[in-house]
């Protein structure tokens, strides 16, 4: 099964972080691609060369701007 990628903003609970496009650890990232797969959120941040994976219980809020076709 291929994940459905969406664009938007991801906000994590206190104590959890993602790497932003400038290499800083932050709890909120904007303008990202994300996909929900099992109990995990896969997050692609522009400028970060790898997909970051977060367990669903660490997620505070996901705001979706739209579904991506590619």
FENFENRA-V660616 format. One record per residue. N is the residue number from 0. SS is DSSP state (h for helix, s for strand, l for the rest). OMEGA is omega as a letter, one per 20 degrees, with the letter a starting at -180 (999 if undefined). D_LAST is the distance of its C-alpha to the last C-alpha in Angstrom with 2 decimals. Layout:
n: [N:N]
ss: [SS:SS]
omega: [OMEGA:OMEGA]
d_last: [D_LAST:D_LAST]
This chain:
n: [0:1:2:3:4:5:6:7:8:9:10:11:12:13:14:15:16:17:18:19:20:21:22:23:24:25:26:27:28:29:30:31:32:33:34:35:36:37:38:39:40:41:42:43:44:45:46:47:48:49:50:51:52:53:54:55:56:57:58:59:60:61:62:63:64:65:66:67:68:69]
ss: [l:l:l:l:l:s:s:s:s:s:s:s:l:l:l:l:l:s:s:l:l:l:l:l:s:s:l:s:s:s:s:s:s:s:s:s:s:l:l:s:s:s:s:s:l:l:l:l:l:l:l:s:s:s:s:h:h:h:s:s:s:s:s:s:s:s:s:l:l:l]
omega: [r:r:r:a:r:r:r:a:r:r:a:r:r:r:r:a:r:r:r:a:r:r:r:r:a:r:r:r:a:r:a:r:r:r:r:a:a:r:a:r:r:a:r:r:r:r:r:a:a:r:r:a:a:r:a:r:r:a:r:a:r:r:a:r:a:r:a:a:r:999]
d_last: [15.21:11.58:11.18:9.39:8.01:9.77:11.23:14.99:18.21:19.70:23.50:25.47:29.09:31.91:32.20:28.49:26.39:23.13:23.05:21.96:20.81:24.53:25.33:27.23:27.35:26.61:26.27:23.83:20.59:18.92:15.61:13.83:10.77:12.36:12.43:15.76:16.97:20.64:22.71:20.42:17.90:15.45:15.05:13.28:15.55:15.08:17.83:18.31:17.68:17.25:15.76:18.60:19.61:21.92:24.07:23.72:27.39:26.76:24.43:26.32:23.70:19.98:19.14:15.88:14.81:12.06:9.27:5.67:3.80:0.00]
